[in-house]
Amino acid sequence: MAAPSEEAPQPRRPFGRRLLTDPARLFQHNAWDNVEWSEEQEASARSKVQENSSQLLPQDKQEEYEVNAKRYWDDFYKIHENGFFKDRHWLFTEFPELAPNRNPGHNEDSVREHIYKEESNNEGLGSCENGHCSLETRAENQLNLMKSTPTFCTEELALQKHGEVNQSYGDYPGSSASYRILEVGCGAGNTVFPILQTNNDPGLFVYCCDFSTTAVDLVRNNAEYDSSRCFAFVHDLCNDQSPFPMPDESLDVVILIFVLSAILPEKMQCVVNRLSRLLKPGGMILLRDYGRYDLAQLRFKKGQCLSDNFYVRGDGTRVYFFTQDELDDLFTRAGLEKIQNLVDRRLQVNRGKQMTMYRVWIQCKYQKPAAPQL
């Protein structure tokens, strides 16, 4: 583990456009957000994407990655289990809708003012290897293992593993709750457990699902798992015949953290439509995912591209890189209204390795229109 910095904390400058040109100054800090790219940097990124997209994988190989998607994610969690990711306590600043004192009117400037606790408290930064780039900070000795945690869909294992859920007459997990949250792509629970630990609202119930059976087993076997407040289940988002344990229009919040990017692009609209139907009027989808020209996209090599801005990693998992307009189109077509859609361009610096990493993420909040007053 890298030693904590002994330098005095630097005062934060106002957010806005930042051009960082002083190399000495770069290595005095861990990260900057809202960094402005120069025209040359943008052109260089575009050129790299054109180069690594010039050779597409054959169609039969692409179909193989789709058919075997579940196996790739099960293998991933079998290898790394629940020691791989940091808990995402930053969620409560980015998405106050998840905190006990919910404030849906939280403005974008306040969101952008947050520096992730994991980054400010550690010297090392997450790395980007083989197309897996982390949002969370990890120790120096784990830099070559870092990956993000999207989770996904291809083959359906459904709810039979934990028993069919009878939704008739309101008989389903969390039916008596007053505030219901669903996290899609829960991984090992690094979003779910911070919510359960932080939000003591007695009316809260959290659902979480993942395409990987191994991931869901990790959640259910965690000592923090409380079946009176949480229900974890295996689910294939891309199978529209796969049942959810809750009825339509029953959820207040759906969380998508680096999840939608791992789904086949032509299936994304159907997935968003299904999730939209689960929301109550006034309910909201919260998303954070990869943006176009993120470091992870630029580091792909020729032969890893499946289609425009969609790639396969060396471990068989896949990732798409979005623009704001693409996400806006997906959500508005599903009948949702934009509350937030912003790009966060961050510069991360690993001082020990003298390494700079330009990250691009998109954060969105889209709301289901409230029911008309009669």
Secondary structure, DSSP 8 states (H G I E B T S, - for coil): ------S-------SS------HHHHTTSSEESS----HHHHHHHHHHHHHHTSSB--HHHHHHHHHTHHHHHHHHHHHHGGGSS---TTHHHH-GGGSSS--TT--HHHHHT---HHHHT-S----EETTEE-SS---GGGGGG--------SS---GGGG-----GGG-STTTT-SEEEEEES-TTTTTHHHHHHH---TTEEEEEEES-HHHHHHHHTSTT--TTTEEEEE--TT-TTS--SS-TT-EEEEEEES-GGGS-GGGHHHHHHHHHHHEEEEEEEEEEEEBTT-HHHHT--TT-EEETTEEE-TTS-EEE-B-HHHHHHHHHHTT-EEEEEEEEEEEEEETTTTEEEEEEEEEEEEE-------
